[in-house]
């Protein structure tokens, strides 16, 4: 009986210990494990950490409170990060919209610029075509006029010289001379128009040869001597002592010098003077300066004088004849040689025309 009681008491003690362990486990689960489980889920889900209330003390309680504080701070940091991300997304959206708008404007501007460039290109082609047509027309009409005009001049010369016998009344001879003079002037004008048309069409080719400049100046002076003598104008030449040889088209250079000397004589009053100076340039090449004591040319009239079909004195009552072709043609012929033509002067103080001819190709290369 004592043994039975002892065994029963052991069983009761074991049952009581087991019950105590079960109650302790339940209390531990409720007070420690359950809050920790909730904290773990909040960390995994990213939700705000719940308030942790522990019944026990000690290290577990302190750990739970520390985890709760960290979780709360992490939640606050997540909120701030989410707000910063949303703000950044809004800024990126605004910037993206601005870039898209700028791209749209740029695309529109590029398209408009392309359309303008295309229109300018077409306008340039039309202008070039019109210029070519004009030049071809001028060249064609000039050729058509020169043939009969040469015949008129030739017959007028025959009548003036009375080649086949006297004409009778002396006025016929005078009239024939007037016809020859007027026809020659018209022929010169037609030749100038033809030359300009050929230059603008790129069809005028220079016949360049190594040529001394001084003989060309003397030839132009001889050509203008009669006109100068008629107005009692002296032509003085100041040529370089050493010969100056350049690559020139002889006929075209004499044509330019003739035009410039004739222009100087035309605008210089009776008893005046025209000076022609030729000098070598230190950098190679040479210059020809034609100065007169005529009416002079204002600086703002130089562009007009060098423009085609333009004249400084454009009135019908002007004193000098001409169509405004001589100076522009001379400038273009000098340009074809690679030189320059410049004009300076002042009203009442005469005009100075300066021609600069480039050095020969071999010297320029050296």
LUMVEXTI-851031 format. One record per residue (C-alpha): x, y, z; residue in three letters; residue number from 1. Coordinates in steps of 0.25 Angstrom, whole numbers, plus 2048, in hexadecimal, padded with zeros to 3 digits. Layout:
N
{rec {X, Y, Z}, "ALA", NUM}
...
// end
This chain:
366
{rec {800, 800, 800}, "UNK", 1}
{rec {80B, 80A, 803}, "UNK", 2}
{rec {812, 806, 7F6}, "UNK", 3}
{rec {805, 809, 7EF}, "UNK", 4}
{rec {803, 817, 7F5}, "UNK", 5}
{rec {811, 81A, 7F2}, "UNK", 6}
{rec {80F, 817, 7E3}, "UNK", 7}
{rec {802, 81F, 7E3}, "UNK", 8}
{rec {809, 82A, 7EA}, "UNK", 9}
{rec {814, 829, 7DF}, "UNK", 10}
{rec {809, 829, 7D4}, "UNK", 11}
{rec {803, 835, 7DA}, "UNK", 12}
{rec {810, 83D, 7DB}, "UNK", 13}
{rec {813, 839, 7CD}, "UNK", 14}
{rec {805, 83E, 7C8}, "UNK", 15}
{rec {807, 84B, 7D0}, "UNK", 16}
{rec {814, 84D, 7CA}, "UNK", 17}
{rec {80F, 84A, 7BC}, "UNK", 18}
{rec {803, 853, 7BE}, "UNK", 19}
{rec {80D, 85E, 7C3}, "UNK", 20}
{rec {815, 85C, 7B6}, "UNK", 21}
{rec {809, 85D, 7AE}, "UNK", 22}
{rec {804, 86A, 7B5}, "UNK", 23}
{rec {812, 870, 7B4}, "UNK", 24}
{rec {813, 86C, 7A5}, "UNK", 25}
{rec {805, 873, 7A3}, "UNK", 26}
{rec {809, 87F, 7AB}, "UNK", 27}
{rec {816, 880, 7A3}, "UNK", 28}
{rec {80F, 87F, 796}, "UNK", 29}
{rec {805, 88A, 799}, "UNK", 30}
{rec {80F, 893, 7A0}, "UNK", 31}
{rec {81C, 891, 797}, "UNK", 32}
{rec {81A, 889, 78B}, "UNK", 33}
{rec {80D, 88F, 786}, "UNK", 34}
{rec {812, 89D, 786}, "UNK", 35}
{rec {81F, 899, 780}, "UNK", 36}
{rec {817, 892, 775}, "UNK", 37}
{rec {80F, 89E, 773}, "UNK", 38}
{rec {81C, 8A7, 772}, "UNK", 39}
{rec {822, 89D, 768}, "UNK", 40}
{rec {815, 89D, 75F}, "UNK", 41}
{rec {815, 8AD, 760}, "UNK", 42}
{rec {824, 8AD, 75B}, "UNK", 43}
{rec {821, 8A3, 750}, "UNK", 44}
{rec {814, 8AA, 74B}, "UNK", 45}
{rec {81A, 8B8, 74D}, "UNK", 46}
{rec {80E, 8BD, 755}, "UNK", 47}
{rec {80F, 8C5, 762}, "UNK", 48}
{rec {814, 8BE, 76E}, "UNK", 49}
{rec {809, 8BB, 778}, "UNK", 50}
{rec {80B, 8BF, 786}, "UNK", 51}
{rec {812, 8B4, 78E}, "UNK", 52}
{rec {80D, 8B2, 79C}, "UNK", 53}
{rec {814, 8A7, 7A4}, "UNK", 54}
{rec {810, 8A1, 7B2}, "UNK", 55}
{rec {81E, 89C, 7B5}, "UNK", 56}
{rec {82B, 8A4, 7B8}, "UNK", 57}
{rec {839, 8A1, 7B5}, "UNK", 58}
{rec {841, 8A0, 7A9}, "UNK", 59}
{rec {835, 89B, 7A0}, "UNK", 60}
{rec {82D, 8A8, 7A4}, "UNK", 61}
{rec {839, 8B1, 7A1}, "UNK", 62}
{rec {83B, 8AA, 794}, "UNK", 63}
{rec {82D, 8AB, 790}, "UNK", 64}
{rec {82C, 8BA, 793}, "UNK", 65}
{rec {839, 8BC, 78B}, "UNK", 66}
{rec {833, 8B5, 77F}, "UNK", 67}
{rec {827, 8BD, 780}, "UNK", 68}
{rec {82F, 8CA, 780}, "UNK", 69}
{rec {837, 8C6, 774}, "UNK", 70}
{rec {82A, 8C1, 76D}, "UNK", 71}
{rec {824, 8CF, 770}, "UNK", 72}
{rec {830, 8D6, 76A}, "UNK", 73}
{rec {830, 8CD, 75E}, "UNK", 74}
{rec {822, 8D0, 75C}, "UNK", 75}
{rec {825, 8DF, 75C}, "UNK", 76}
{rec {831, 8DE, 753}, "UNK", 77}
{rec {828, 8D6, 749}, "UNK", 78}
{rec {81E, 8E1, 74A}, "UNK", 79}
{rec {828, 8EC, 747}, "UNK", 80}
{rec {82E, 8E3, 73C}, "UNK", 81}
{rec {820, 8E1, 736}, "UNK", 82}
{rec {81E, 8F0, 736}, "UNK", 83}
{rec {82B, 8F3, 730}, "UNK", 84}
{rec {829, 8E8, 725}, "UNK", 85}
{rec {81B, 8EE, 722}, "UNK", 86}
{rec {821, 8FC, 721}, "UNK", 87}
{rec {82D, 8F7, 719}, "UNK", 88}
{rec {823, 8F0, 710}, "UNK", 89}
{rec {81B, 8FD, 70E}, "UNK", 90}
{rec {827, 905, 70B}, "UNK", 91}
{rec {82B, 8FB, 701}, "UNK", 92}
{rec {81E, 8FB, 6FB}, "UNK", 93}
{rec {81E, 90B, 6FA}, "UNK", 94}
{rec {82C, 90A, 6F4}, "UNK", 95}
{rec {828, 8FF, 6EA}, "UNK", 96}
{rec {81C, 908, 6E6}, "UNK", 97}
{rec {825, 914, 6E4}, "UNK", 98}
{rec {82F, 90C, 6DC}, "UNK", 99}
{rec {824, 906, 6D3}, "UNK", 100}
{rec {81F, 914, 6D1}, "UNK", 101}
{rec {82D, 91A, 6CE}, "UNK", 102}
{rec {82F, 90E, 6C4}, "UNK", 103}
{rec {821, 911, 6BD}, "UNK", 104}
{rec {825, 920, 6BC}, "UNK", 105}
{rec {833, 91C, 6B7}, "UNK", 106}
{rec {82D, 912, 6AD}, "UNK", 107}
{rec {823, 91D, 6A8}, "UNK", 108}
{rec {82F, 927, 6A7}, "UNK", 109}
{rec {837, 91D, 69F}, "UNK", 110}
{rec {82C, 91A, 696}, "UNK", 111}
{rec {829, 929, 693}, "UNK", 112}
{rec {838, 92C, 691}, "UNK", 113}
{rec {839, 920, 687}, "UNK", 114}
{rec {82D, 926, 680}, "UNK", 115}
{rec {833, 934, 67F}, "UNK", 116}
{rec {840, 92E, 67B}, "UNK", 117}
{rec {839, 926, 670}, "UNK", 118}
{rec {831, 932, 66B}, "UNK", 119}
{rec {83E, 93A, 66B}, "UNK", 120}
{rec {845, 92F, 663}, "UNK", 121}
{rec {839, 92F, 659}, "UNK", 122}
{rec {83A, 93F, 658}, "UNK", 123}
{rec {849, 93E, 656}, "UNK", 124}
{rec {847, 934, 64B}, "UNK", 125}
{rec {83C, 93D, 645}, "UNK", 126}
{rec {845, 949, 646}, "UNK", 127}
{rec {851, 942, 640}, "UNK", 128}
{rec {848, 93D, 634}, "UNK", 129}
{rec {843, 94B, 632}, "UNK", 130}
{rec {851, 950, 632}, "UNK", 131}
{rec {855, 946, 628}, "UNK", 132}
{rec {84A, 949, 61F}, "UNK", 133}
{rec {84C, 958, 620}, "UNK", 134}
{rec {85B, 956, 61C}, "UNK", 135}
{rec {858, 94C, 611}, "UNK", 136}
{rec {84D, 956, 60C}, "UNK", 137}
{rec {857, 962, 60D}, "UNK", 138}
{rec {862, 95A, 606}, "UNK", 139}
{rec {858, 956, 5FB}, "UNK", 140}
{rec {852, 963, 5F8}, "UNK", 141}
{rec {860, 96A, 5F9}, "UNK", 142}
{rec {865, 960, 5EE}, "UNK", 143}
{rec {859, 963, 5E5}, "UNK", 144}
{rec {85B, 972, 5E7}, "UNK", 145}
{rec {86A, 972, 5E4}, "UNK", 146}
{rec {869, 96C, 5D6}, "UNK", 147}
{rec {860, 977, 5D0}, "UNK", 148}
{rec {867, 982, 5D8}, "UNK", 149}
{rec {874, 97E, 5D3}, "UNK", 150}
{rec {86E, 980, 5C5}, "UNK", 151}
{rec {869, 98D, 5C8}, "UNK", 152}
{rec {876, 992, 5CD}, "UNK", 153}
{rec {87D, 98D, 5C1}, "UNK", 154}
{rec {874, 993, 5B7}, "UNK", 155}
{rec {875, 9A0, 5BF}, "UNK", 156}
{rec {884, 9A0, 5BF}, "UNK", 157}
{rec {884, 99E, 5AF}, "UNK", 158}
{rec {87A, 9AA, 5AE}, "UNK", 159}
{rec {883, 9B3, 5B7}, "UNK", 160}
{rec {88F, 9AF, 5AF}, "UNK", 161}
{rec {888, 9B0, 5A2}, "UNK", 162}
{rec {88F, 9A4, 59E}, "UNK", 163}
{rec {887, 9A2, 591}, "UNK", 164}
{rec {887, 9B1, 58D}, "UNK", 165}
{rec {882, 9BE, 593}, "UNK", 166}
{rec {874, 9BF, 599}, "UNK", 167}
{rec {871, 9CD, 594}, "UNK", 168}
{rec {86C, 9D5, 5A0}, "UNK", 169}
{rec {876, 9D5, 5AC}, "UNK", 170}
{rec {86C, 9D3, 5B6}, "UNK", 171}
{rec {86A, 9C5, 5B1}, "UNK", 172}
{rec {879, 9C3, 5B6}, "UNK", 173}
{rec {876, 9C9, 5C3}, "UNK", 174}
{rec {869, 9C0, 5C5}, "UNK", 175}
{rec {871, 9B4, 5C1}, "UNK", 176}
{rec {87B, 9B7, 5CC}, "UNK", 177}
{rec {870, 9B9, 5D6}, "UNK", 178}
{rec {86A, 9AC, 5D2}, "UNK", 179}
{rec {878, 9A5, 5D4}, "UNK", 180}
{rec {87A, 9AC, 5E1}, "UNK", 181}
{rec {86D, 9A8, 5E7}, "UNK", 182}
{rec {86E, 99A, 5E1}, "UNK", 183}
{rec {87B, 998, 5E7}, "UNK", 184}
{rec {876, 99D, 5F5}, "UNK", 185}
{rec {86A, 993, 5F4}, "UNK", 186}
{rec {874, 988, 5F0}, "UNK", 187}
{rec {87C, 98B, 5FC}, "UNK", 188}
{rec {870, 98A, 605}, "UNK", 189}
{rec {86B, 97D, 5FF}, "UNK", 190}
{rec {879, 977, 600}, "UNK", 191}
{rec {879, 97B, 60F}, "UNK", 192}
{rec {86C, 975, 611}, "UNK", 193}
{rec {870, 968, 60A}, "UNK", 194}
{rec {87D, 968, 613}, "UNK", 195}
{rec {875, 969, 620}, "UNK", 196}
{rec {86B, 95F, 61B}, "UNK", 197}
{rec {877, 955, 619}, "UNK", 198}
{rec {87D, 958, 626}, "UNK", 199}
{rec {871, 956, 62E}, "UNK", 200}
{rec {86E, 949, 626}, "UNK", 201}
{rec {87D, 945, 629}, "UNK", 202}
{rec {880, 944, 61A}, "UNK", 203}
{rec {88A, 94E, 619}, "UNK", 204}
{rec {898, 948, 619}, "UNK", 205}
{rec {8A5, 951, 61A}, "UNK", 206}
{rec {8B0, 94F, 611}, "UNK", 207}
{rec {8BC, 950, 61B}, "UNK", 208}
{rec {8CA, 952, 617}, "UNK", 209}
{rec {8D6, 958, 61E}, "UNK", 210}
{rec {8D5, 966, 619}, "UNK", 211}
{rec {8DC, 973, 61D}, "UNK", 212}
{rec {8D3, 97D, 623}, "UNK", 213}
{rec {8D9, 98A, 61E}, "UNK", 214}
{rec {8D6, 988, 60F}, "UNK", 215}
{rec {8C7, 985, 612}, "UNK", 216}
{rec {8C7, 993, 619}, "UNK", 217}
{rec {8CD, 99A, 60E}, "UNK", 218}
{rec {8C3, 993, 604}, "UNK", 219}
{rec {8B7, 998, 60C}, "UNK", 220}
{rec {8BD, 9A6, 60D}, "UNK", 221}
{rec {8BF, 9A6, 5FE}, "UNK", 222}
{rec {8B0, 9A2, 5FC}, "UNK", 223}
{rec {8AB, 9AD, 605}, "UNK", 224}
{rec {8B5, 9B8, 600}, "UNK", 225}
{rec {8AB, 9BE, 5F6}, "UNK", 226}
{rec {8A0, 9BF, 600}, "UNK", 227}
{rec {8AA, 9C6, 60A}, "UNK", 228}
{rec {8AF, 9CF, 5FF}, "UNK", 229}
{rec {8A1, 9D3, 5FC}, "UNK", 230}
{rec {89E, 9D8, 60A}, "UNK", 231}
{rec {8AD, 9DD, 60C}, "UNK", 232}
{rec {8AF, 9D3, 617}, "UNK", 233}
{rec {8BD, 9CE, 619}, "UNK", 234}
{rec {8C0, 9C0, 61C}, "UNK", 235}
{rec {8CD, 9BE, 624}, "UNK", 236}
{rec {8D3, 9B0, 626}, "UNK", 237}
{rec {8DC, 9AC, 632}, "UNK", 238}
{rec {8E1, 99E, 62E}, "UNK", 239}
{rec {8EA, 995, 637}, "UNK", 240}
{rec {8F8, 995, 633}, "UNK", 241}
{rec {8FA, 986, 633}, "UNK", 242}
{rec {8F1, 97D, 62A}, "UNK", 243}
{rec {8E5, 977, 631}, "UNK", 244}
{rec {8E0, 96A, 62A}, "UNK", 245}
{rec {8D3, 964, 62F}, "UNK", 246}
{rec {8C9, 959, 62A}, "UNK", 247}
{rec {8BF, 961, 622}, "UNK", 248}
{rec {8B5, 961, 617}, "UNK", 249}
{rec {8BB, 96C, 60F}, "UNK", 250}
{rec {8AE, 970, 608}, "UNK", 251}
{rec {8A6, 970, 615}, "UNK", 252}
{rec {8B0, 978, 61C}, "UNK", 253}
{rec {8B0, 983, 611}, "UNK", 254}
{rec {8A1, 983, 611}, "UNK", 255}
{rec {8A1, 986, 620}, "UNK", 256}
{rec {8AB, 991, 61F}, "UNK", 257}
{rec {8A4, 997, 613}, "UNK", 258}
{rec {897, 997, 61B}, "UNK", 259}
{rec {89E, 99D, 627}, "UNK", 260}
{rec {8A6, 9A8, 620}, "UNK", 261}
{rec {899, 9AB, 617}, "UNK", 262}
{rec {891, 9AC, 624}, "UNK", 263}
{rec {89C, 9B6, 62A}, "UNK", 264}
{rec {89C, 9BE, 61E}, "UNK", 265}
{rec {88D, 9BF, 61D}, "UNK", 266}
{rec {88B, 9C4, 62B}, "UNK", 267}
{rec {897, 9CE, 62B}, "UNK", 268}
{rec {894, 9DC, 626}, "UNK", 269}
{rec {89C, 9E2, 61B}, "UNK", 270}
{rec {8AB, 9E5, 61E}, "UNK", 271}
{rec {8AB, 9DB, 629}, "UNK", 272}
{rec {8B5, 9CF, 62B}, "UNK", 273}
{rec {8B5, 9C0, 62C}, "UNK", 274}
{rec {8C1, 9B9, 632}, "UNK", 275}
{rec {8C4, 9AA, 630}, "UNK", 276}
{rec {8CE, 9A4, 63A}, "UNK", 277}
{rec {8D3, 995, 639}, "UNK", 278}
{rec {8DB, 98F, 645}, "UNK", 279}
{rec {8E0, 982, 649}, "UNK", 280}
{rec {8DA, 97D, 657}, "UNK", 281}
{rec {8E4, 978, 661}, "UNK", 282}
{rec {8DB, 96B, 664}, "UNK", 283}
{rec {8DB, 968, 655}, "UNK", 284}
{rec {8D2, 96D, 649}, "UNK", 285}
{rec {8D0, 97B, 645}, "UNK", 286}
{rec {8C7, 987, 647}, "UNK", 287}
{rec {8C1, 991, 63D}, "UNK", 288}
{rec {8BC, 99E, 642}, "UNK", 289}
{rec {8B4, 9A7, 639}, "UNK", 290}
{rec {8B1, 9B5, 640}, "UNK", 291}
{rec {8AA, 9C1, 63A}, "UNK", 292}
{rec {8A7, 9CF, 63D}, "UNK", 293}
{rec {898, 9CE, 63A}, "UNK", 294}
{rec {88B, 9CF, 641}, "UNK", 295}
{rec {88E, 9C5, 64B}, "UNK", 296}
{rec {886, 9BA, 651}, "UNK", 297}
{rec {880, 9B9, 65F}, "UNK", 298}
{rec {882, 9AD, 667}, "UNK", 299}
{rec {874, 9A9, 668}, "UNK", 300}
{rec {873, 9AA, 658}, "UNK", 301}
{rec {87E, 99F, 656}, "UNK", 302}
{rec {874, 993, 658}, "UNK", 303}
{rec {86B, 99A, 64E}, "UNK", 304}
{rec {876, 99C, 644}, "UNK", 305}
{rec {87A, 98D, 644}, "UNK", 306}
{rec {86C, 988, 643}, "UNK", 307}
{rec {867, 983, 636}, "UNK", 308}
{rec {85E, 98D, 62E}, "UNK", 309}
{rec {85F, 997, 639}, "UNK", 310}
{rec {865, 9A5, 638}, "UNK", 311}
{rec {868, 9B0, 642}, "UNK", 312}
{rec {861, 9BA, 63A}, "UNK", 313}
{rec {855, 9B3, 635}, "UNK", 314}
{rec {84D, 9BE, 630}, "UNK", 315}
{rec {849, 9C0, 621}, "UNK", 316}
{rec {851, 9CD, 621}, "UNK", 317}
{rec {85E, 9C7, 625}, "UNK", 318}
{rec {86A, 9CD, 61E}, "UNK", 319}
{rec {871, 9BF, 61B}, "UNK", 320}
{rec {86C, 9B4, 612}, "UNK", 321}
{rec {86C, 9A5, 616}, "UNK", 322}
{rec {864, 99A, 61C}, "UNK", 323}
{rec {86B, 997, 629}, "UNK", 324}
{rec {873, 98B, 624}, "UNK", 325}
{rec {881, 98F, 623}, "UNK", 326}
{rec {886, 98F, 631}, "UNK", 327}
{rec {87E, 983, 635}, "UNK", 328}
{rec {884, 97B, 629}, "UNK", 329}
{rec {892, 980, 62D}, "UNK", 330}
{rec {890, 97B, 63B}, "UNK", 331}
{rec {88C, 96E, 636}, "UNK", 332}
{rec {897, 96C, 62C}, "UNK", 333}
{rec {8A1, 970, 637}, "UNK", 334}
{rec {89B, 966, 641}, "UNK", 335}
{rec {89C, 95B, 636}, "UNK", 336}
{rec {8AB, 95E, 636}, "UNK", 337}
{rec {8AB, 95C, 645}, "UNK", 338}
{rec {8AD, 96B, 648}, "UNK", 339}
{rec {8A5, 976, 64E}, "UNK", 340}
{rec {8A0, 984, 64A}, "UNK", 341}
{rec {89D, 98F, 654}, "UNK", 342}
{rec {898, 99D, 653}, "UNK", 343}
{rec {89B, 9A9, 65C}, "UNK", 344}
{rec {898, 9B8, 65A}, "UNK", 345}
{rec {890, 9C4, 65F}, "UNK", 346}
{rec {887, 9CD, 658}, "UNK", 347}
{rec {88F, 9D8, 651}, "UNK", 348}
{rec {89D, 9D1, 655}, "UNK", 349}
{rec {89D, 9C7, 64A}, "UNK", 350}
{rec {89D, 9B8, 64A}, "UNK", 351}
{rec {8A7, 9AD, 64C}, "UNK", 352}
{rec {8A6, 99F, 646}, "UNK", 353}
{rec {8AF, 995, 64B}, "UNK", 354}
{rec {8B1, 987, 644}, "UNK", 355}
{rec {8B9, 97C, 64B}, "UNK", 356}
{rec {8BE, 971, 642}, "UNK", 357}
{rec {8C3, 964, 649}, "UNK", 358}
{rec {8D1, 95E, 647}, "UNK", 359}
{rec {8D3, 953, 63D}, "UNK", 360}
{rec {8CF, 946, 642}, "UNK", 361}
{rec {8DE, 941, 643}, "UNK", 362}
{rec {8E2, 94D, 64B}, "UNK", 363}
{rec {8D5, 94C, 654}, "UNK", 364}
{rec {8D9, 93D, 657}, "UNK", 365}
{rec {8E7, 940, 65A}, "UNK", 366}
// end
